[in-house]
Amino acid sequence: MQADHKTAELAKKKLLELFDDVLSHDGFGEIRVETKILKRQQKEVILHCGKQYRFVVDV
């Protein structure tokens, strides 16, 4: 369960990093967060900000 908590923390850390990048950017920026329900009590979290960052998190 420790590894599962670690994945959620990585997703949060990446979201904050992207937020800082958008704030420091000279022009327009957009961040979108998408979640999908998976099997086995999991969710896929997708962060969109130019690129996509995907995380599978146990809930």
Backbone torsions as a table, in degrees:
resi	resn	phi	psi	omega
1	MET	NA	-24.8	178.1
2	GLN	-62.3	-41.3	179.4
3	ALA	-64.7	-34.8	179.8
4	ASP	-66.6	-42.4	177.3
5	HIS	-63.9	-35.4	-179.8
6	LYS	-64.6	-39.1	178.7
7	THR	-64.2	-42.0	177.6
8	ALA	-62.4	-40.5	178.5
9	GLU	-66.0	-37.1	176.5
10	LEU	-63.1	-40.2	178.7
11	ALA	-64.5	-43.0	178.6
12	LYS	-63.9	-43.1	-179.7
13	LYS	-62.2	-42.5	179.7
14	LYS	-64.8	-39.8	178.7
15	LEU	-61.7	-44.3	178.2
16	LEU	-65.7	-37.7	177.2
17	GLU	-62.7	-44.4	178.5
18	LEU	-64.2	-38.9	178.4
19	PHE	-61.6	-44.3	177.0
20	ASP	-61.8	-40.6	178.7
21	ASP	-62.3	-43.5	-179.8
22	VAL	-65.9	-40.5	179.8
23	LEU	-65.6	-35.6	-177.7
24	SER	-84.8	-10.8	-179.2
25	HIS	-71.6	143.7	-177.7
26	ASP	-73.6	-23.6	-175.5
27	GLY	-113.8	-152.2	-177.9
28	PHE	-75.8	144.4	175.2
29	GLY	-143.3	152.9	-179.5
30	GLU	-141.9	138.2	174.3
31	ILE	-126.5	133.3	176.7
32	ARG	-129.1	135.5	178.5
33	VAL	-113.7	128.5	-179.0
34	GLU	-125.8	136.8	175.1
35	THR	-125.1	142.3	177.1
36	LYS	-127.8	138.7	177.3
37	ILE	-82.6	129.0	177.8
38	LEU	-110.1	177.2	175.2
39	LYS	-74.2	168.3	175.3
40	ARG	59.8	42.3	174.5
41	GLN	59.2	40.7	-179.8
42	GLN	-125.0	157.5	172.6
43	LYS	-129.2	144.3	171.7
44	GLU	-98.6	126.8	178.3
45	VAL	-109.0	123.5	-179.7
46	ILE	-118.2	122.5	176.9
47	LEU	-102.4	122.4	179.1
48	HIS	-106.1	123.6	175.2
49	CYS	-162.1	72.7	-173.7
50	GLY	82.3	-50.5	174.5
51	LYS	-115.3	170.6	173.9
52	GLN	-110.6	134.6	175.8
53	TYR	-118.0	120.7	-174.9
54	ARG	-113.0	136.6	177.9
55	PHE	-135.5	140.6	172.4
56	VAL	-108.6	120.5	-171.7
57	VAL	-121.8	134.3	173.8
58	ASP	-77.8	140.2	179.6
59	VAL	-119.4	NA	NA
